[in-house]
Amino acid sequence: YQRVAQLYEDARHKLSMTNNFDAVLSGLDILTLFFGFYYSTTPIEHYITERELQKRNWRCDLSKKLWFQRKTSMPIQEGDGFEISNFLKFDAQFWSMGDLINFKLNYRDLSPPV
């Protein structure tokens, strides 16, 4: 936690020195971005970290504080408003990552793209 917090503070400093947010954010690891999303101090920090996570194909279920990234290029099955696939999951409540195999992801549960 302290390492990630320090990385995020370093990134905040770099962001204050430049207008090229994309260059700074693209160099951050995923846990630092999640830290920025959940512990940002301004709405713009929250927005740009969420945008970077979405660029990296992470999708968020805000109600459950879970993020999902499909592990394959195509889902195993697609239906009306859902897909079944293998996902990498980030759980903000436990600050952990894990695999979900043959998981049904309902699109209506996801936050809209920013």
Helices and strands as residue ranges (DSSP letters): H 2-16, H 21-26, H 30-39, H 43-55, E 59-61, E 66-70, E 77-79, E 82-91, E 96-106, G 107-109
